[in-house]
Amino acid sequence: MNIARISQYLFGMVIIYLGTTLAVKSTIGAGFWSALFVGLSKSLPFSVGFWFAVSQVIIVFINAFLLKGRPEWLAFIPIVLESIIFDFWLEFVFKDIHFDDAMLLTRVGIFTLALVIASFGIALYVLTGLPRSPVDQLFISISQRFRWKIGASQTIVAITVSSIAFMLGGPVGVGTVISIFLFGPCIQFWLQRVTKIKWFNKSSISVQT
């Protein structure tokens, strides 16, 4: 494991949660997982990063149950790192920055930028082959357990999580629906391009163009 690979992994995480925070702040509607974490922080004590970590820990054991195996202990590495990074952006850097009163065009622009930034970060992060967060594994676990297509598993999880987030007062909106259908293609877009840049680590997955 070299320094360049770790740096790409961490930089990817930082970029992901910068984009995630911008999506939340745009008020257009955050991604379904982010909406859940923000909703939990509004309804219950503790920060978004805290509920991010707690939810992910629970999902580690859900994945193990679905796959009838042992918990993936290495998944705790991104849980800790990402919860800290998410709190850094949302609770410190952008704490007093709000776009509620901004023009709709401005908020749409911020949301679009958020989608581009976060999907680029995920492409960098995934390509390193280092431990990924449990939510990234959940769709696959459901698909394997029930023999469903990945797309169907993702849609079911997305609708379920979005519904819970809405009931908790999370930032569910048009952007949440858009992210369900466009986030995957955006990630694929960046994966195809990042793999062509020689100085990025890209040995862990094969990208179909």
GROMACS elastic network, one bead per residue, 0.5 to 0.9 nm:
[ bonds ]
;  ai    aj funct       b0    kb
    1     4     6  0.85378   500
    1     5     6  0.66974   500
    1     6     6  0.72779   500
    2     5     6  0.54536   500
    2     6     6  0.65136   500
    2     7     6  0.86992   500
    3     6     6  0.51804   500
    3     7     6  0.59661   500
    3     8     6  0.85492   500
    4     7     6  0.50366   500
    4     8     6  0.61435   500
    4     9     6  0.85827   500
    4   199     6  0.89287   500
    4   200     6  0.82749   500
    4   201     6  0.78118   500
    5     8     6  0.51809   500
    5     9     6  0.62156   500
    5    10     6  0.87719   500
    5   128     6  0.60621   500
    5   129     6  0.89856   500
    5   130     6  0.86204   500
    5   200     6  0.80973   500
    5   201     6  0.61989   500
    6    10     6  0.61969   500
    6    11     6  0.84440   500
    6   128     6  0.78359   500
    6   130     6  0.82936   500
    7    10     6  0.52299   500
    7    11     6  0.59007   500
    7    12     6  0.83352   500
    8    11     6  0.50543   500
    8    12     6  0.58810   500
    8    13     6  0.85782   500
    8   124     6  0.63519   500
    8   125     6  0.66872   500
    8   127     6  0.88724   500
    8   128     6  0.71721   500
    8   200     6  0.74688   500
    8   201     6  0.75685   500
    9    12     6  0.52251   500
    9    13     6  0.64621   500
    9    14     6  0.88991   500
    9   121     6  0.88935   500
    9   124     6  0.67287   500
    9   126     6  0.78836   500
    9   127     6  0.83706   500
    9   128     6  0.62157   500
    9   129     6  0.87667   500
    9   130     6  0.73414   500
   10    13     6  0.50915   500
   10    14     6  0.62788   500
   10    15     6  0.86790   500
   10    81     6  0.84127   500
   10   125     6  0.74838   500
   11    14     6  0.50762   500
   11    15     6  0.61860   500
   11    16     6  0.85518   500
   11   121     6  0.74276   500
   11   124     6  0.79015   500
   11   125     6  0.77826   500
   12    15     6  0.51793   500
   12    16     6  0.60808   500
   12    17     6  0.88010   500
   12   118     6  0.85099   500
   12   120     6  0.76378   500
   12   122     6  0.61043   500
   12   123     6  0.75462   500
   12   124     6  0.51647   500
   12   126     6  0.84310   500
   13    16     6  0.50328   500
   13    17     6  0.63694   500
   13    18     6  0.85741   500
   13    78     6  0.86634   500
   13    81     6  0.81755   500
   13    82     6  0.66202   500
   13    85     6  0.75237   500
   13    86     6  0.89753   500
   13   118     6  0.87677   500
   13   121     6  0.62547   500
   13   122     6  0.72876   500
   13   124     6  0.84698   500
   13   125     6  0.65038   500
   14    17     6  0.55487   500
   14    18     6  0.62063   500
   14    19     6  0.87581   500
   14    82     6  0.80824   500
   14    85     6  0.63538   500
   14    86     6  0.81309   500
   14    89     6  0.87146   500
   14   121     6  0.74853   500
   15    18     6  0.50772   500
   15    19     6  0.62685   500
   15    20     6  0.85583   500
   15   117     6  0.63242   500
   15   118     6  0.60318   500
   15   119     6  0.87531   500
   15   120     6  0.75765   500
   15   122     6  0.81248   500
   16    19     6  0.53127   500
   16    20     6  0.61535   500
   16    21     6  0.87011   500
   16    86     6  0.88650   500
   16   114     6  0.86908   500
   16   117     6  0.66061   500
   16   119     6  0.69232   500
   16   120     6  0.74515   500
   16   122     6  0.61495   500
   16   125     6  0.86909   500
   17    21     6  0.58455   500
   17    22     6  0.83260   500
   17    82     6  0.77887   500
   17    85     6  0.67596   500
   17    86     6  0.54349   500
   17    87     6  0.89413   500
   17    89     6  0.70085   500
   17    90     6  0.85439   500
   17   117     6  0.88679   500
   17   118     6  0.67401   500
   17   121     6  0.83653   500
   18    21     6  0.52262   500
   18    22     6  0.62824   500
   18    23     6  0.87100   500
   18    85     6  0.86229   500
   18    86     6  0.77161   500
   18    89     6  0.62219   500
   18    90     6  0.83408   500
   18   114     6  0.75114   500
   18   117     6  0.74960   500
   18   118     6  0.71087   500
   19    22     6  0.51174   500
   19    23     6  0.62251   500
   19    24     6  0.87499   500
   19   111     6  0.83977   500
   19   113     6  0.73300   500
   19   115     6  0.63773   500
   19   116     6  0.75786   500
   19   117     6  0.51415   500
   19   119     6  0.81854   500
   19   121     6  0.83956   500
   20    23     6  0.51102   500
   20    24     6  0.63812   500
   20    25     6  0.87284   500
   20    30     6  0.72025   500
   20    31     6  0.74216   500
   20    34     6  0.71615   500
   20    86     6  0.81098   500
   20    90     6  0.88999   500
   20   114     6  0.63324   500
   20   115     6  0.77957   500
   20   117     6  0.84718   500
   20   118     6  0.62885   500
   21    24     6  0.50868   500
   21    25     6  0.61442   500
   21    26     6  0.85336   500
   21    30     6  0.83075   500
   21    34     6  0.85600   500
   21    86     6  0.74608   500
   21    89     6  0.64505   500
   21    90     6  0.57126   500
   21    94     6  0.77877   500
   21   114     6  0.77627   500
   22    25     6  0.50076   500
   22    26     6  0.59433   500
   22    27     6  0.89894   500
   22    30     6  0.85571   500
   22    90     6  0.86440   500
   22    94     6  0.85028   500
   22   110     6  0.65585   500
   22   111     6  0.65971   500
   22   113     6  0.79641   500
   22   114     6  0.54071   500
   22   115     6  0.87823   500
   23    26     6  0.51786   500
   23    27     6  0.71578   500
   23    28     6  0.72584   500
   23    29     6  0.66603   500
   23    30     6  0.50458   500
   23    31     6  0.73673   500
   23    34     6  0.89277   500
   23   110     6  0.70795   500
   23   111     6  0.50174   500
   23   112     6  0.81572   500
   23   113     6  0.83601   500
   23   114     6  0.53677   500
   23   115     6  0.73187   500
   23   175     6  0.79276   500
   24    27     6  0.59429   500
   24    28     6  0.76496   500
   24    29     6  0.63400   500
   24    31     6  0.79193   500
   24    34     6  0.75386   500
   24    35     6  0.75897   500
   24    38     6  0.84635   500
   24    90     6  0.86713   500
   24   111     6  0.83025   500
   24   171     6  0.67038   500
   25    28     6  0.81167   500
   25    29     6  0.84981   500
   25    30     6  0.81448   500
   25    90     6  0.86645   500
   25    94     6  0.82031   500
   25    97     6  0.78641   500
   25    98     6  0.61930   500
   25    99     6  0.63154   500
   25   100     6  0.79233   500
   25   107     6  0.85930   500
   25   110     6  0.84399   500
   25   111     6  0.84138   500
   26    29     6  0.71383   500
   26    30     6  0.80428   500
   26    98     6  0.78977   500
   26    99     6  0.59228   500
   26   100     6  0.73380   500
   26   102     6  0.89467   500
   26   106     6  0.84933   500
   26   107     6  0.50580   500
   26   108     6  0.72376   500
   26   109     6  0.85693   500
   26   110     6  0.59106   500
   26   111     6  0.56660   500
   26   114     6  0.87256   500
   27    30     6  0.74219   500
   27    98     6  0.88755   500
   27    99     6  0.71680   500
   27   100     6  0.64543   500
   27   107     6  0.71303   500
   27   108     6  0.89850   500
   27   111     6  0.83192   500
   27   171     6  0.67932   500
   27   172     6  0.86027   500
   27   173     6  0.77888   500
   27   175     6  0.83611   500
   28   104     6  0.87410   500
   28   107     6  0.67564   500
   28   108     6  0.68652   500
   28   111     6  0.67814   500
   28   171     6  0.79251   500
   28   172     6  0.79778   500
   28   173     6  0.57790   500
   28   174     6  0.60544   500
   28   175     6  0.50879   500
   28   176     6  0.78255   500
   29    32     6  0.85533   500
   29    35     6  0.76701   500
   29   111     6  0.82087   500
   29   170     6  0.88083   500
   29   171     6  0.52386   500
   29   174     6  0.57470   500
   29   177     6  0.81031   500
   29   178     6  0.88135   500
   29   179     6  0.88471   500
   30    33     6  0.80778   500
   30    34     6  0.60064   500
   30    35     6  0.54512   500
   30   111     6  0.84468   500
   30   170     6  0.84603   500
   30   171     6  0.57878   500
   30   172     6  0.61313   500
   30   173     6  0.71893   500
   30   174     6  0.87141   500
   30   175     6  0.59882   500
   30   176     6  0.52406   500
   30   179     6  0.79167   500
   31    34     6  0.52919   500
   31    35     6  0.59729   500
   31    36     6  0.86575   500
   31   162     6  0.84603   500
   31   171     6  0.85819   500
   31   172     6  0.77870   500
   31   175     6  0.71101   500
   31   177     6  0.80268   500
   31   178     6  0.85573   500
   31   179     6  0.58388   500
   31   180     6  0.73719   500
   31   183     6  0.89136   500
   32    35     6  0.50502   500
   32    36     6  0.63143   500
   32    37     6  0.88879   500
   32   158     6  0.62102   500
   32   159     6  0.81087   500
   32   161     6  0.61297   500
   32   162     6  0.50370   500
   32   163     6  0.87987   500
   32   165     6  0.73285   500
   32   171     6  0.87150   500
   32   172     6  0.71892   500
   32   176     6  0.57848   500
   32   177     6  0.82294   500
   32   179     6  0.79129   500
   32   180     6  0.76046   500
   33    36     6  0.50978   500
   33    37     6  0.64156   500
   33    38     6  0.87201   500
   33    52     6  0.86652   500
   33   135     6  0.85559   500
   33   158     6  0.79512   500
   33   161     6  0.66595   500
   33   162     6  0.74637   500
   33   165     6  0.80688   500
   34    37     6  0.51465   500
   34    38     6  0.61253   500
   34    39     6  0.83906   500
   34    48     6  0.85844   500
   34    52     6  0.81872   500
   34   165     6  0.86732   500
   34   170     6  0.82899   500
   34   171     6  0.82716   500
   35    38     6  0.52184   500
   35    39     6  0.59353   500
   35    40     6  0.85790   500
   35   161     6  0.84348   500
   35   162     6  0.71256   500
   35   165     6  0.55507   500
   35   166     6  0.77643   500
   35   169     6  0.84463   500
   35   171     6  0.51384   500
   35   172     6  0.59577   500
   35   176     6  0.80429   500
   36    39     6  0.50035   500
   36    40     6  0.61620   500
   36    41     6  0.86870   500
   36    51     6  0.88398   500
   36    52     6  0.86825   500
   36   161     6  0.66163   500
   36   162     6  0.69288   500
   36   163     6  0.88455   500
   36   164     6  0.68247   500
   36   166     6  0.77777   500
   36   168     6  0.75296   500
   36   169     6  0.85973   500
   36   170     6  0.58967   500
   36   171     6  0.81627   500
   36   172     6  0.86102   500
   37    40     6  0.51722   500
   37    41     6  0.63422   500
   37    42     6  0.87723   500
   37    47     6  0.87043   500
   37    48     6  0.55004   500
   37    49     6  0.77264   500
   37    50     6  0.85763   500
   37    51     6  0.56775   500
   37    52     6  0.56285   500
   37    55     6  0.80585   500
   37   165     6  0.76774   500
   37   170     6  0.75883   500
   38    41     6  0.51040   500
   38    42     6  0.62997   500
   38    43     6  0.87540   500
   38    47     6  0.81966   500
   38    48     6  0.54651   500
   38    49     6  0.88765   500
   38    51     6  0.81575   500
   38    52     6  0.86981   500
   38   165     6  0.79894   500
   38   168     6  0.86635   500
   38   169     6  0.81826   500
   38   170     6  0.54723   500
   38   171     6  0.72227   500
   39    42     6  0.51236   500
   39    43     6  0.62015   500
   39    44     6  0.84140   500
   39    48     6  0.84065   500
   39   164     6  0.85485   500
   39   165     6  0.55412   500
   39   166     6  0.74907   500
   39   167     6  0.81141   500
   39   169     6  0.50784   500
   39   171     6  0.71493   500
   40    43     6  0.51697   500
   40    44     6  0.56735   500
   40    45     6  0.81255   500
   40    46     6  0.86567   500
   40    47     6  0.85861   500
   40    48     6  0.73853   500
   40    51     6  0.66477   500
   40   165     6  0.76585   500
   40   168     6  0.63309   500
   40   169     6  0.81218   500
   40   170     6  0.74443   500
   41    44     6  0.53404   500
   41    45     6  0.61042   500
   41    46     6  0.59372   500
   41    47     6  0.54278   500
   41    48     6  0.52924   500
   41    49     6  0.87073   500
   41    50     6  0.82771   500
   41    51     6  0.67953   500
   41   170     6  0.87319   500
   42    45     6  0.74520   500
   42    46     6  0.86734   500
   42    47     6  0.85477   500
   42    48     6  0.85740   500
   42   168     6  0.75053   500
   42   169     6  0.71003   500
   42   170     6  0.75389   500
   43   168     6  0.61730   500
   43   169     6  0.74112   500
   43   170     6  0.89510   500
   44    47     6  0.89002   500
   46    49     6  0.82667   500
   46    50     6  0.62110   500
   46    51     6  0.73248   500
   47    50     6  0.51782   500
   47    51     6  0.66004   500
   47    52     6  0.86050   500
   47    87     6  0.73786   500
   47    91     6  0.79575   500
   48    51     6  0.53114   500
   48    52     6  0.60185   500
   48    53     6  0.86785   500
   48    83     6  0.79767   500
   48    86     6  0.76456   500
   48    87     6  0.65039   500
   48    90     6  0.80699   500
   48    91     6  0.81788   500
   49    53     6  0.62403   500
   49    54     6  0.86921   500
   49    82     6  0.79252   500
   49    84     6  0.62875   500
   49    85     6  0.80143   500
   49    86     6  0.58479   500
   49    88     6  0.86084   500
   49    90     6  0.87331   500
   49    91     6  0.87698   500
   50    53     6  0.52409   500
   50    54     6  0.62569   500
   50    55     6  0.86018   500
   50    83     6  0.66611   500
   50    84     6  0.85610   500
   50    87     6  0.82597   500
   51    55     6  0.58462   500
   51    56     6  0.82863   500
   51    83     6  0.83772   500
   52    55     6  0.53913   500
   52    56     6  0.61897   500
   52    57     6  0.87333   500
   52    79     6  0.78599   500
   52    82     6  0.83155   500
   52    83     6  0.59464   500
   52    86     6  0.84643   500
   53    56     6  0.51656   500
   53    57     6  0.62045   500
   53    58     6  0.87505   500
   53    76     6  0.88343   500
   53    79     6  0.56494   500
   53    80     6  0.67020   500
   53    82     6  0.81121   500
   53    83     6  0.57172   500
   53    84     6  0.89994   500
   54    57     6  0.51923   500
   54    58     6  0.63890   500
   54    59     6  0.87476   500
   54    79     6  0.88039   500
   55    58     6  0.52016   500
   55    59     6  0.62933   500
   55    60     6  0.88165   500
   56    60     6  0.62693   500
   56    61     6  0.89959   500
   56    75     6  0.88244   500
   56    76     6  0.84215   500
   56    79     6  0.65520   500
   56   133     6  0.72841   500
   56   134     6  0.58830   500
   56   135     6  0.68094   500
   57    60     6  0.51219   500
   57    61     6  0.69456   500
   57    62     6  0.89071   500
   57    75     6  0.85808   500
   57    76     6  0.73963   500
   57    79     6  0.75873   500
   57   134     6  0.77395   500
   58    61     6  0.54969   500
   58    62     6  0.63734   500
   58    63     6  0.88172   500
   58   134     6  0.89181   500
   59    63     6  0.59658   500
   59    64     6  0.84353   500
   59   134     6  0.59428   500
   59   135     6  0.68593   500
   59   137     6  0.89562   500
   59   138     6  0.72725   500
   60    63     6  0.53155   500
   60    64     6  0.64069   500
   60    65     6  0.88147   500
   60    71     6  0.59854   500
   60    72     6  0.66046   500
   60    73     6  0.80990   500
   60    75     6  0.73305   500
   60    76     6  0.84138   500
   60   133     6  0.86659   500
   60   134     6  0.55481   500
   60   135     6  0.83183   500
   60   137     6  0.87409   500
   60   138     6  0.84764   500
   61    65     6  0.61152   500
   61    66     6  0.85645   500
   61    70     6  0.81846   500
   61    71     6  0.57357   500
   61    72     6  0.82871   500
   62    65     6  0.50543   500
   62    66     6  0.61240   500
   62    67     6  0.85906   500
   62    71     6  0.85764   500
   62   138     6  0.79977   500
   62   141     6  0.87992   500
   63    66     6  0.51150   500
   63    67     6  0.61272   500
   63    68     6  0.82532   500
   63    69     6  0.83847   500
   63    70     6  0.89135   500
   63    71     6  0.73245   500
   63    72     6  0.84464   500
   63   134     6  0.75556   500
   63   137     6  0.72414   500
   63   138     6  0.59878   500
   63   140     6  0.89108   500
   63   141     6  0.58434   500
   63   142     6  0.79757   500
   64    67     6  0.52345   500
   64    68     6  0.56670   500
   64    69     6  0.50192   500
   64    70     6  0.54001   500
   64    72     6  0.73415   500
   64   141     6  0.83342   500
   65    69     6  0.65751   500
   65    70     6  0.79788   500
   65    71     6  0.82510   500
   66    69     6  0.79294   500
   66   138     6  0.89138   500
   66   141     6  0.60392   500
   66   142     6  0.66424   500
   66   144     6  0.82557   500
   66   145     6  0.58690   500
   66   146     6  0.88562   500
   67    70     6  0.84042   500
   67   141     6  0.61108   500
   67   142     6  0.82428   500
   67   144     6  0.74385   500
   67   145     6  0.62531   500
   68   145     6  0.88060   500
   69    72     6  0.87983   500
   70    73     6  0.85312   500
   71    74     6  0.88655   500
   71    75     6  0.86154   500
   72    75     6  0.56559   500
   72    76     6  0.79823   500
   72   134     6  0.85279   500
   73    76     6  0.58172   500
   73    77     6  0.81494   500
   74    77     6  0.57298   500
   74    78     6  0.80411   500
   74   131     6  0.60930   500
   74   132     6  0.83649   500
   75    78     6  0.59409   500
   75    79     6  0.65333   500
   75   131     6  0.57258   500
   75   132     6  0.60727   500
   75   133     6  0.56759   500
   75   134     6  0.62860   500
   76    80     6  0.62378   500
   76    81     6  0.86214   500
   76   131     6  0.84770   500
   76   132     6  0.89230   500
   76   133     6  0.76844   500
   76   134     6  0.85180   500
   77    80     6  0.55883   500
   77    81     6  0.63715   500
   77    82     6  0.85723   500
   77   131     6  0.70512   500
   77   132     6  0.82684   500
   77   133     6  0.82041   500
   78    82     6  0.55988   500
   78    83     6  0.81202   500
   78   131     6  0.66191   500
   78   132     6  0.61181   500
   78   133     6  0.55399   500
   78   134     6  0.86979   500
   79    82     6  0.54264   500
   79    83     6  0.60264   500
   79    84     6  0.86278   500
   79   132     6  0.84768   500
   79   133     6  0.60773   500
   79   134     6  0.79922   500
   80    83     6  0.53945   500
   80    84     6  0.63747   500
   80    85     6  0.87526   500
   81    84     6  0.53797   500
   81    85     6  0.62543   500
   81    86     6  0.86483   500
   82    86     6  0.58657   500
   82    87     6  0.84225   500
   82   133     6  0.84457   500
   83    86     6  0.51835   500
   83    87     6  0.61917   500
   83    88     6  0.85376   500
   84    87     6  0.52705   500
   84    88     6  0.61135   500
   84    89     6  0.88961   500
   85    89     6  0.64312   500
   85    90     6  0.86438   500
   86    89     6  0.54656   500
   86    90     6  0.60850   500
   86    91     6  0.80272   500
   87    90     6  0.51505   500
   87    91     6  0.51137   500
   87    92     6  0.70470   500
   87    93     6  0.89869   500
   88    91     6  0.57416   500
   88    92     6  0.52784   500
   88    93     6  0.64450   500
   88    94     6  0.85590   500
   89    92     6  0.57530   500
   89    94     6  0.59246   500
   89    95     6  0.78675   500
   90    93     6  0.63293   500
   90    94     6  0.52815   500
   90    95     6  0.57795   500
   91    94     6  0.64323   500
   91    96     6  0.85809   500
   92    95     6  0.51189   500
   92    96     6  0.81286   500
   93    96     6  0.79090   500
   93    97     6  0.82219   500
   94    97     6  0.50208   500
   94    98     6  0.78199   500
   95    98     6  0.80596   500
   98   101     6  0.78558   500
   98   102     6  0.85001   500
   99   102     6  0.51060   500
   99   103     6  0.84241   500
   99   106     6  0.84790   500
   99   107     6  0.68707   500
  100   103     6  0.85122   500
  100   107     6  0.82442   500
  101   104     6  0.86772   500
  102   105     6  0.82438   500
  102   106     6  0.62945   500
  102   107     6  0.65253   500
  103   106     6  0.51980   500
  103   107     6  0.64266   500
  103   108     6  0.87234   500
  104   107     6  0.50950   500
  104   108     6  0.60928   500
  104   109     6  0.84950   500
  105   108     6  0.51013   500
  105   109     6  0.61121   500
  105   110     6  0.86662   500
  106   109     6  0.50246   500
  106   110     6  0.62477   500
  106   111     6  0.86740   500
  107   110     6  0.50225   500
  107   111     6  0.61672   500
  107   112     6  0.85614   500
  108   111     6  0.50714   500
  108   112     6  0.60975   500
  108   113     6  0.85526   500
  108   175     6  0.87572   500
  109   112     6  0.50933   500
  109   113     6  0.61358   500
  109   114     6  0.85184   500
  110   113     6  0.50878   500
  110   114     6  0.60973   500
  110   115     6  0.87090   500
  111   115     6  0.62597   500
  111   116     6  0.87350   500
  111   175     6  0.73857   500
  112   115     6  0.51246   500
  112   116     6  0.63544   500
  112   117     6  0.86693   500
  113   116     6  0.51542   500
  113   117     6  0.60811   500
  113   118     6  0.85167   500
  114   117     6  0.51701   500
  114   118     6  0.59531   500
  114   119     6  0.83906   500
  115   118     6  0.53874   500
  115   119     6  0.60582   500
  115   120     6  0.84996   500
  115   179     6  0.75461   500
  115   182     6  0.85718   500
  115   183     6  0.68979   500
  115   186     6  0.77562   500
  116   119     6  0.54305   500
  116   120     6  0.61852   500
  116   121     6  0.87075   500
  116   183     6  0.86332   500
  116   186     6  0.69863   500
  116   187     6  0.85424   500
  116   190     6  0.89161   500
  117   120     6  0.52013   500
  117   121     6  0.62492   500
  117   122     6  0.87946   500
  118   121     6  0.50367   500
  118   122     6  0.62707   500
  118   123     6  0.87203   500
  118   183     6  0.87593   500
  118   187     6  0.84988   500
  119   122     6  0.50922   500
  119   123     6  0.62889   500
  119   124     6  0.88088   500
  119   183     6  0.66741   500
  119   184     6  0.80030   500
  119   185     6  0.89432   500
  119   186     6  0.58341   500
  119   188     6  0.84215   500
  119   189     6  0.86571   500
  119   190     6  0.70844   500
  120   123     6  0.51501   500
  120   124     6  0.64578   500
  120   125     6  0.86860   500
  120   186     6  0.78675   500
  120   187     6  0.64631   500
  120   189     6  0.86432   500
  120   190     6  0.56492   500
  120   191     6  0.78943   500
  120   194     6  0.86403   500
  121   124     6  0.52113   500
  121   125     6  0.60972   500
  121   126     6  0.85771   500
  121   187     6  0.86491   500
  121   190     6  0.88842   500
  122   126     6  0.58541   500
  122   127     6  0.83889   500
  122   187     6  0.67712   500
  122   190     6  0.87148   500
  122   191     6  0.87391   500
  123   126     6  0.53646   500
  123   127     6  0.61962   500
  123   187     6  0.59085   500
  123   188     6  0.77008   500
  123   189     6  0.88426   500
  123   190     6  0.59745   500
  123   191     6  0.52038   500
  123   192     6  0.89437   500
  123   194     6  0.73898   500
  124   127     6  0.54907   500
  124   128     6  0.69349   500
  124   190     6  0.84558   500
  124   191     6  0.77348   500
  124   194     6  0.74177   500
  124   200     6  0.77568   500
  124   201     6  0.80456   500
  124   202     6  0.84597   500
  125   128     6  0.58253   500
  125   129     6  0.77816   500
  125   130     6  0.78636   500
  125   132     6  0.81864   500
  126   129     6  0.59282   500
  126   130     6  0.74311   500
  126   131     6  0.87358   500
  126   132     6  0.73900   500
  126   191     6  0.88363   500
  126   202     6  0.88323   500
  126   204     6  0.80337   500
  126   205     6  0.82264   500
  127   130     6  0.81504   500
  127   191     6  0.79453   500
  127   194     6  0.88245   500
  127   195     6  0.83156   500
  127   200     6  0.84237   500
  127   201     6  0.63632   500
  127   202     6  0.50412   500
  127   203     6  0.68965   500
  127   204     6  0.56221   500
  127   205     6  0.63675   500
  128   131     6  0.88142   500
  128   200     6  0.86597   500
  128   201     6  0.58010   500
  128   202     6  0.63956   500
  128   203     6  0.72629   500
  128   204     6  0.61511   500
  128   205     6  0.86622   500
  129   132     6  0.80784   500
  129   201     6  0.89475   500
  129   202     6  0.84123   500
  129   203     6  0.77741   500
  129   205     6  0.75955   500
  130   204     6  0.87365   500
  132   135     6  0.83796   500
  132   136     6  0.66649   500
  132   137     6  0.77846   500
  133   136     6  0.56721   500
  133   137     6  0.71910   500
  134   137     6  0.51248   500
  134   138     6  0.62293   500
  135   138     6  0.50273   500
  135   139     6  0.74155   500
  136   139     6  0.67740   500
  136   140     6  0.78198   500
  137   140     6  0.53700   500
  137   141     6  0.61592   500
  137   142     6  0.88076   500
  138   141     6  0.50328   500
  138   142     6  0.62365   500
  138   143     6  0.85236   500
  138   153     6  0.86945   500
  138   154     6  0.85084   500
  138   157     6  0.85309   500
  139   142     6  0.53142   500
  139   143     6  0.61424   500
  139   144     6  0.86721   500
  139   150     6  0.63279   500
  139   151     6  0.83545   500
  139   152     6  0.88227   500
  139   153     6  0.54380   500
  139   154     6  0.53815   500
  139   155     6  0.89821   500
  139   157     6  0.73647   500
  140   144     6  0.60840   500
  140   145     6  0.85110   500
  140   149     6  0.88911   500
  140   150     6  0.63593   500
  140   153     6  0.76326   500
  140   154     6  0.84868   500
  141   144     6  0.52375   500
  141   145     6  0.60663   500
  141   146     6  0.85824   500
  141   153     6  0.89226   500
  142   145     6  0.51795   500
  142   146     6  0.60305   500
  142   147     6  0.77160   500
  142   148     6  0.73680   500
  142   150     6  0.81959   500
  142   153     6  0.62087   500
  142   154     6  0.87592   500
  143   146     6  0.55660   500
  143   147     6  0.51393   500
  143   149     6  0.58369   500
  143   150     6  0.56158   500
  143   151     6  0.87823   500
  143   152     6  0.80853   500
  143   153     6  0.58135   500
  143   154     6  0.87271   500
  144   147     6  0.50679   500
  144   148     6  0.69283   500
  144   149     6  0.85643   500
  144   150     6  0.86915   500
  145   148     6  0.79562   500
  147   150     6  0.89956   500
  148   151     6  0.82624   500
  148   152     6  0.64836   500
  148   153     6  0.64283   500
  149   152     6  0.52748   500
  149   153     6  0.63014   500
  149   154     6  0.86701   500
  150   153     6  0.50611   500
  150   154     6  0.60637   500
  150   155     6  0.85684   500
  151   154     6  0.51408   500
  151   155     6  0.61573   500
  151   156     6  0.86706   500
  152   155     6  0.51584   500
  152   156     6  0.62184   500
  152   157     6  0.86665   500
  153   156     6  0.52737   500
  153   157     6  0.62433   500
  153   158     6  0.85149   500
  154   157     6  0.52242   500
  154   158     6  0.59489   500
  154   159     6  0.85724   500
  154   180     6  0.85767   500
  155   158     6  0.50010   500
  155   159     6  0.60856   500
  155   160     6  0.84845   500
  155   180     6  0.75419   500
  155   181     6  0.89009   500
  156   159     6  0.53072   500
  156   160     6  0.61125   500
  156   161     6  0.85449   500
  157   160     6  0.51113   500
  157   161     6  0.59541   500
  157   162     6  0.83316   500
  158   161     6  0.52789   500
  158   162     6  0.59102   500
  158   163     6  0.84598   500
  158   180     6  0.68767   500
  159   162     6  0.51254   500
  159   163     6  0.60643   500
  159   164     6  0.87057   500
  159   180     6  0.88584   500
  160   163     6  0.52361   500
  160   164     6  0.64108   500
  160   165     6  0.86712   500
  161   164     6  0.52125   500
  161   165     6  0.60823   500
  161   166     6  0.85835   500
  162   166     6  0.60706   500
  162   167     6  0.86789   500
  162   170     6  0.86211   500
  162   172     6  0.68244   500
  162   176     6  0.77447   500
  162   177     6  0.88770   500
  163   166     6  0.51270   500
  163   167     6  0.63724   500
  163   168     6  0.87461   500
  163   172     6  0.85877   500
  164   167     6  0.51827   500
  164   168     6  0.62981   500
  164   169     6  0.87785   500
  164   170     6  0.85357   500
  165   168     6  0.50844   500
  165   169     6  0.62896   500
  165   171     6  0.75794   500
  165   172     6  0.68972   500
  166   169     6  0.51543   500
  166   170     6  0.53584   500
  166   171     6  0.72260   500
  166   172     6  0.57808   500
  166   173     6  0.88214   500
  167   170     6  0.74477   500
  169   172     6  0.79221   500
  171   176     6  0.82249   500
  172   175     6  0.74526   500
  172   176     6  0.56858   500
  172   177     6  0.83100   500
  173   176     6  0.52833   500
  173   177     6  0.69124   500
  173   178     6  0.88959   500
  174   177     6  0.52988   500
  174   178     6  0.62577   500
  174   179     6  0.86713   500
  175   179     6  0.59733   500
  175   180     6  0.85955   500
  176   179     6  0.51920   500
  176   180     6  0.64275   500
  177   180     6  0.52476   500
  177   181     6  0.68431   500
  177   182     6  0.87613   500
  178   181     6  0.54919   500
  178   182     6  0.58507   500
  178   183     6  0.77256   500
  179   182     6  0.51375   500
  179   184     6  0.81195   500
  180   183     6  0.61532   500
  180   184     6  0.76783   500
  181   184     6  0.68390   500
  181   185     6  0.78159   500
  182   185     6  0.54674   500
  182   186     6  0.62120   500
  182   187     6  0.87564   500
  183   186     6  0.51182   500
  183   187     6  0.62548   500
  183   188     6  0.87134   500
  184   187     6  0.51767   500
  184   188     6  0.62929   500
  184   189     6  0.86570   500
  185   189     6  0.60976   500
  185   190     6  0.87794   500
  186   190     6  0.64353   500
  186   191     6  0.86538   500
  187   190     6  0.52639   500
  187   191     6  0.61085   500
  187   192     6  0.86877   500
  188   192     6  0.62087   500
  188   193     6  0.87277   500
  188   207     6  0.80514   500
  188   208     6  0.88032   500
  188   209     6  0.85871   500
  189   192     6  0.54783   500
  189   193     6  0.66328   500
  189   194     6  0.88039   500
  189   209     6  0.89028   500
  190   193     6  0.51119   500
  190   194     6  0.58207   500
  190   195     6  0.83826   500
  191   194     6  0.52032   500
  191   195     6  0.60639   500
  191   196     6  0.88052   500
  191   207     6  0.67998   500
  192   195     6  0.56682   500
  192   196     6  0.70552   500
  192   207     6  0.62771   500
  192   208     6  0.75767   500
  192   209     6  0.64504   500
  193   196     6  0.53887   500
  193   197     6  0.70615   500
  194   197     6  0.53418   500
  194   198     6  0.83611   500
  194   200     6  0.69268   500
  194   201     6  0.88628   500
  194   202     6  0.78423   500
  195   198     6  0.73431   500
  195   200     6  0.72058   500
  195   201     6  0.79251   500
  195   202     6  0.56799   500
  195   203     6  0.87284   500
  195   206     6  0.89446   500
  195   207     6  0.78149   500
  196   200     6  0.85314   500
  196   202     6  0.87647   500
  197   200     6  0.60078   500
  197   201     6  0.88449   500
  197   202     6  0.88583   500
  198   201     6  0.77394   500
  198   202     6  0.84492   500
  199   202     6  0.89115   500
  201   204     6  0.80650   500
  202   205     6  0.68364   500
  202   206     6  0.83610   500
  203   206     6  0.77855   500
